[in-house]
């Protein structure tokens, strides 16, 4: 099992920055790619960014150029630096990980709220 705990959400004005952090614990050898999802009110959960164990990254178009995902395999952490935040970035952000055996996003954190005011 893998446990994921997020931190760093909060309230910020448009144009501001936030850094989300995720601390992972448990059987770390069982996970591959880690990433951040978000879910805004009334919308489906969507992938924001992901990073492989080797450091390859992918971003959703709406955050590319404004966000950076990073991973420290030694510390079992994955961070998401978000800059130039917009009101439409308001959502609950979830840390997630793909389980090696299934290849699916099976591990999830509890989520951290990000609110961007206009």
Backbone as a ProteinNet text record, in pm:
[ID]
protein_1_A
[PRIMARY]
XXXXXXXXXXXXXXXXXXXXXXXXXXXXXXXXXXXXXXXXXXXXXXXXXXXXXXXXXXXXXXXXXXXXXXXXXXXXXXXXXXXXXXXXXXXXXXXXXXXXXXXXXXXXXXXXXXXXXX
[TERTIARY]
82.6	0	86.3	30.4	99.6	5.9	57.6	-19.2	36.3	-54.5	-16	-80.5	0	-49.8	-8.2	-108	-80.8	-73.5	-3.9	0.4	28.9	2.2	39.6	-73.1	-193.6	-305.3	-337	-429.2	-469.3	-535.6	-537.1	-604.1	-497.3	-515.9	-418.9	-491.5	-440	-497.3	-448.1	-528.4	-489.4	-352.3	-271	-135.2	-33.6	-82.2	5.9	55.7	126.9	188.2	157.8	157.3	145.6	232	279.7	355.6	284.9	240.1	177.3	281.6	274.3	368.2	291.4	350.8	290.4	397.6	371.1	462.4	405.3	483.9	440.2	509.9	438.4	496.5	435.5	502.6	454.6	545.2	486.1	563.1	592.4	694	722.4	764.5	815.4	857.8	737.8	618.7	498.3	437.6	499.6	441.3	536.7	480.2	556.9	540.5	458.2	433.1	352.2	387	309.2	260	156.1	104	4.9	-48.2	-148.8	-272.4	-384.4	-515.2	-583.2	-688.7	-770	-915.8	-1000.8	-1144.2	-1209.1	-1264.8	-1336.5	-1483.4	-1553.9	-1695.3	-1775.1	-1848.4	-1933	-1859.9	-1731.6	-1653.8	-1589.3	-1547.4	-1479.8	-1335.8	-1282.7	-1143.1	-1056.2	-953.5	-867.3	-720.7	-640.7	-497.6	-433.9	-357.2	-289.2	-146.7	-75.7	62.9	103.2	199.9	250.7	399.4	463.2	607.8	641.4	722.7	763.4	875	908.3	1016.9	1149.6	1156.4	1276.3	1277.3	1168.6	1166.3	1101.3	1040.1	970.5	837.3	810.4	691.4	592.2	467.4	360.8	267.8	213.7	125.4	-2	-105.9	-229.5	-203.2	-265.5	-240.3	-266.3	-367.8	-407.3	-305.6	-215.1	-117.2	25.7	43.2	178.8	238.1	360.7	426.8	406.6	307.7	280.8	311	327.4	344.3	464	521.6	634.5	614.3	618.7	610.6	750.4	779.9	912.3	897.8	1000	992.4	1127.7	1126.3	1247.8	1228.8	1288.8	1269.4	1332	1435.8	1500.7	1412.4	1341.3	1253.7	1109.5	1080.4	943.5	844.7	881.6	793.6	773.7	660.9	635.1	568.5	620.4	571.9	514.8	424.9	370	379	465.6	479.5	387	296.7	201.1	218.8	240.3	259.7	151.1	143	44.3	-93.7	-132.6	-259.3	-378.4	-477.6	-600.6	-719.4	-828.7	-947	-991.5	-971.2	-1011.3	-922.5	-816	-733.2	-790.3	-893.1	-957.2	-1012.9	-971.1	-1011.7	-952	-996.4	-928.1	-822.2	-700.5	-588.3	-552.4	-539.1	-510.6	-376.8	-298.8	-178.4	-219.5	-157.4	-194.5	-72.3	-84	25.9	-28.9	45.7	9.4	70.6	-12.8	34.5	103	220.2	301.9	225.4	159.9	95.2	-17	-97.8	-216.5	-194.9	-97	-78.6	-186	-260.5	-370.1	-341.6	-409.2	-400.6	-481.9	-415	-486.2	-465	-361.3	-331.3	-363.9	-437.6	-484.1	-466.5	-434.1	-434.3	-573.9	-586.4	-716.4	-752.3	-655.6	-682.5	-650.6	-614.5	-590.1	-656.2	-724.7	-802.9	-714.3	-733.1	-669.6	-780.1	-776.8	-876.4	-804.1	-835.9	-773	-878.9	-858.6	-955.6	-919.1	-1019.3	-996.3	-969.5
-119.3	0	124.6	228.4	357.2	463.5	548.1	659.1	790.2	876.8	1005.8	1116.9	1213.6	1324.5	1455.6	1536.1	1664.7	1777.6	1882.7	2005.6	2121	2241.9	2359.9	2433.1	2382.1	2454.6	2579	2657.6	2777.9	2877.3	2999.4	3109.1	3199.8	3236.3	3324.1	3412.1	3529.3	3617.7	3579.2	3611.3	3583.1	3643.6	3566.5	3609.3	3561.1	3509.8	3462.2	3320.6	3268.8	3136	3051.7	2922.9	2826.1	2706.2	2642.9	2518.8	2410	2307.8	2193.3	2084.1	2018.5	1910	1783.8	1671.5	1541.7	1451	1398.7	1305.4	1165.5	1075.3	937.9	846.5	745.6	647.3	511.6	407.9	273	199.3	112	27.2	103.7	187.5	277.3	205.3	82.9	11.4	-28	-14.8	-57.6	52.3	169.5	277.1	323.5	379.1	429.6	580.7	620.2	761.8	819.9	942.1	1017.2	1144.8	1201.5	1321.3	1395.4	1500	1582.9	1591.4	1564.5	1584.1	1700.4	1751	1851.4	1831.2	1877.2	1870.1	1998.6	2069.9	2192.3	2159.2	2244.8	2219	2195.9	2087	2056.4	2001.8	1976.1	1925.3	1792.4	1722.7	1595.7	1617.4	1518.5	1524.4	1516.2	1599.3	1601.6	1599.1	1540.8	1533.8	1669.1	1717.9	1846	1825.2	1735.4	1708.8	1573.8	1511.6	1383.8	1374.7	1287.5	1270.6	1124.8	1069.1	929.9	917.9	797	775.9	823.8	830.3	877.5	1027.2	1094.5	1239.8	1295.4	1212.1	1260.5	1321.6	1441	1514.2	1536.1	1548.6	1586.2	1682.2	1778.2	1878.3	1892.7	1926.1	1964.9	2097.8	2114.6	2235.8	2363.7	2361.6	2484.5	2529.7	2441.3	2479.6	2478.8	2426.6	2419	2558.8	2571.7	2701.7	2781.3	2743	2810.1	2720.7	2592.9	2498.4	2408.1	2362.4	2270.5	2160	2036.7	1922.6	1867.6	1830.7	1777.3	1661.9	1579.8	1459	1432.5	1395.1	1356.5	1211.2	1120.5	978.7	937.6	1005.9	973	1011.4	1121.3	1169.2	1125.5	1061.6	1017.6	1133.2	1238.6	1355	1394.8	1456.2	1514	1649	1750.1	1886.2	1941.7	2035.1	2106.5	2255.4	2323.2	2467.1	2531.4	2613.2	2678.1	2829.2	2889.4	3033.1	3095.3	3226.2	3299.8	3235.7	3209.9	3140.2	3222.2	3149.3	3208.9	3158.4	3233.2	3185.4	3046.6	3015.5	2882.6	2770	2803.3	2701.5	2660	2727.8	2693.2	2551.4	2469.9	2329.4	2262.2	2140.3	2054.1	1977.8	1983.6	1918.1	1790.2	1683.4	1552	1499.9	1449.3	1376.6	1232.9	1174.2	1039	964	832.6	749.6	629.2	589.2	470.3	348.2	249.8	125.9	41.2	-9.8	-85.5	-202.8	-280.1	-403.8	-376.4	-277.7	-253.1	-149.6	-61.5	47.6	153.8	154.3	248.5	344.2	457.5	554	498	426.8	359.9	422.3	501.3	562.2	710.9	755.9	894.5	955.8	1083.3	1156.8	1208.7	1279.8	1331.2	1461.1	1525.7	1649.5	1772.3	1878.2	2006.7	2115	2205.4	2306.9	2423.1	2462.6	2583.3	2676.7	2798.1	2897.1	3020.1	3056	3171.8	3278.9	3393.2	3500.9	3593.5	3650.9	3741.4	3883.5
0	0	0	-57.4	-62.9	-7.1	77.2	131.9	77.2	36.8	-19.6	62.5	102.6	182.9	118.3	83	18.6	120.2	79.4	157.8	63.5	111.4	34.6	-33.5	-25.4	-86.6	-7.7	-61.4	9.8	-80.8	-32.1	-100.6	-160.7	-287.5	-353.7	-454.5	-476.9	-577.8	-716.2	-814.3	-952.7	-981.8	-1051	-1081.3	-980	-869.4	-764.5	-789.7	-690.2	-701.5	-578.3	-600.5	-491.4	-523.6	-418.5	-436	-356.5	-428	-364.7	-345.3	-231.7	-203.3	-168.5	-203.9	-174.2	-116.6	-0.1	64.1	53.5	0.3	-18.3	81.6	125.5	216.5	185.4	231.3	206.9	111.3	33	-58	-186.6	-179.7	-290.5	-417.5	-406.3	-526.2	-611.9	-555.6	-628.2	-714.1	-716.9	-796.7	-905.3	-1007.9	-1121.5	-1130.7	-1221.5	-1242.5	-1127.3	-1090.2	-992.6	-1058.9	-1001	-1064.5	-978	-1036.8	-971.3	-1059.2	-997.4	-1059	-988.6	-1050.7	-983.3	-1021.4	-931.8	-957.4	-911	-1005.1	-975	-949.7	-879.8	-851.8	-978.9	-981.9	-1095.9	-1216.9	-1201.9	-1315	-1281.3	-1385	-1364.8	-1321.2	-1252.6	-1212.8	-1338.2	-1343.9	-1461.9	-1421.2	-1508.7	-1483.8	-1513.2	-1419.6	-1436	-1486.3	-1421.8	-1459.8	-1403	-1468.3	-1420.6	-1446.4	-1369.6	-1382	-1357.6	-1445.3	-1430.1	-1327.3	-1291.5	-1197.2	-1255.6	-1386.6	-1453.3	-1478.6	-1440.4	-1451.8	-1577.1	-1657.7	-1776.6	-1733.8	-1784.2	-1740.6	-1855.1	-1817.6	-1910	-1837.6	-1913.1	-1854.2	-1935.1	-1864.2	-1931.3	-2002.2	-2116.3	-2195.6	-2116.3	-2031.7	-1962.3	-1857.7	-1815.7	-1713.4	-1766.7	-1887.9	-1943.5	-1954.7	-1909.9	-1911.9	-1784	-1705.4	-1578.5	-1458.9	-1484.9	-1374	-1398	-1288.3	-1295.3	-1193	-1241.3	-1150.4	-1129.9	-1007.1	-976.8	-879	-877.3	-794.4	-732.3	-607.5	-536.5	-493.9	-567.9	-539.3	-406	-366	-239	-120.6	-135	-28.1	-45.7	-157.8	-187.5	-186.8	-254.9	-263.9	-409.3	-436.6	-567.6	-544.1	-608	-590	-719.8	-704.7	-819.2	-790.3	-863.4	-852.4	-954.4	-908.3	-998.8	-992	-1107.7	-1117.4	-1204.4	-1198.4	-1278.4	-1266.9	-1144.4	-1120.9	-1168.2	-1215.6	-1267	-1185.6	-1183.8	-1110.4	-1154.5	-1282	-1329.9	-1279.9	-1209.8	-1145.6	-1010.7	-966.7	-839.9	-846.3	-751.3	-749.8	-627	-604.8	-508.8	-587.6	-540.7	-608.5	-535.4	-613.6	-557.7	-608.3	-517	-553.1	-584.7	-685.5	-724.6	-776.1	-777.4	-825.9	-900.3	-1000.7	-1077.7	-1011.5	-989.4	-929.7	-1036.3	-1003.9	-1098.7	-1159	-1075.4	-1120.5	-1220.5	-1192.4	-1275	-1385.1	-1363.9	-1459.3	-1450.2	-1340.4	-1323.2	-1207.7	-1211.9	-1102.6	-985.4	-897	-789.7	-653	-640	-511.3	-516.4	-415.3	-412.9	-274.6	-272.9	-148.2	-119.8	-7.7	34.2	-37	-95	-167.2	-85.2	-155.1	-91.9	-175.9	-109.9	-180	-223.8	-348.3	-401.2	-446.6	-396.6	-435.9	-489	-612.8	-676	-697.2	-635.9	-648.3	-763.6	-824.3	-937.3	-891.4
[MASK]
++++++++++++++++++++++++++++++++++++++++++++++++++++++++++++++++++++++++++++++++++++++++++++++++++++++++++++++++++++++

